[in-house]
Amino acid sequence: MKHGHRIVEFKDFAGKSIQRFRFTNDEDFRAVSIDFTDGTVLNFQLELDLNARVELLTLKAGNITNVKRLRPAAVVRHRTSRKP
């Protein structure tokens, strides 16, 4: 079976400033979320098992160059106690 190559763009978000990029790979929930500085979020919920190799790349004169391989930091969620 031949798999096609597909690239998808979302031009509505061009020029927005990114505040945070998150990749969630929990047992029952997988998503990529891009938080913008204007308070909006672009969220991709993924329905597959995914392993990611993340690299910072540059594109100059049509050539892609690997700048470095990135190792993500785990996010530790802290519960806040609510005062009655």
C-alpha positions as CSV (number, residue, x, y, z in Angstrom):
1,M,0.0,0.0,0.0
2,K,1.4,3.4,-1.0
3,H,1.0,6.3,1.4
4,G,0.7,9.8,0.0
5,H,2.6,12.8,1.1
6,R,0.3,15.5,2.5
7,I,1.1,18.9,3.9
8,V,-1.7,21.0,5.5
9,E,-1.4,24.8,6.1
10,F,-3.7,27.0,8.2
11,K,-3.1,30.4,6.8
12,D,-5.6,32.1,9.2
13,F,-2.9,31.9,11.8
14,A,-0.1,33.4,9.8
15,G,1.6,36.3,11.6
16,K,0.2,35.4,15.1
17,S,2.7,35.3,17.9
18,I,3.1,32.1,19.7
19,Q,3.1,32.1,23.5
20,R,3.5,28.4,24.1
21,F,3.6,25.1,22.1
22,R,2.5,21.9,23.9
23,F,2.5,18.2,22.9
24,T,0.4,16.0,25.1
25,N,0.9,12.2,24.8
26,D,-1.2,10.7,27.6
27,E,-2.6,7.2,27.5
28,D,-6.1,8.3,26.5
29,F,-5.5,11.7,25.0
30,R,-3.0,13.0,22.4
31,A,-2.9,16.6,21.2
32,V,-0.7,19.4,19.9
33,S,-1.8,22.8,21.2
34,I,-0.4,26.2,20.1
35,D,-1.3,29.0,22.5
36,F,-1.1,32.5,20.9
37,T,-0.4,35.7,22.7
38,D,-4.0,37.0,21.8
39,G,-5.6,34.3,24.0
40,T,-6.6,31.9,21.2
41,V,-5.4,28.3,20.9
42,L,-5.0,26.1,17.9
43,N,-5.5,22.5,19.1
44,F,-5.0,19.2,17.1
45,Q,-6.4,16.1,18.8
46,L,-4.6,13.1,17.5
47,E,-6.1,9.6,17.3
48,L,-2.9,7.5,16.9
49,D,0.1,6.4,18.8
50,L,2.8,8.9,18.1
51,N,6.5,9.1,18.7
52,A,8.1,12.4,17.8
53,R,11.6,13.4,16.9
54,V,11.7,17.2,17.3
55,E,14.3,19.3,15.5
56,L,14.9,23.0,15.0
57,L,15.5,23.6,11.3
58,T,16.4,26.5,9.1
59,L,15.4,26.9,5.5
60,K,17.8,29.0,3.3
61,A,17.7,29.0,-0.5
62,G,15.6,25.9,-0.6
63,N,18.0,23.9,1.6
64,I,16.9,22.5,5.0
65,T,19.6,22.5,7.7
66,N,19.3,20.9,11.1
67,V,20.2,23.4,13.8
68,K,19.7,21.1,16.8
69,R,17.6,18.3,18.1
70,L,15.2,19.4,20.8
71,R,14.4,17.5,24.0
72,P,11.1,18.6,25.5
73,A,10.7,19.3,29.2
74,A,7.9,17.5,31.0
75,V,5.2,19.8,32.4
76,V,4.5,19.2,36.1
77,R,1.0,20.1,37.1
78,H,0.5,21.6,40.6
79,R,-2.8,21.4,42.3
80,T,-3.8,24.6,43.9
81,S,-5.8,24.4,47.1
82,R,-9.0,26.5,47.1
83,K,-9.8,28.5,50.2
84,P,-13.5,28.2,51.3
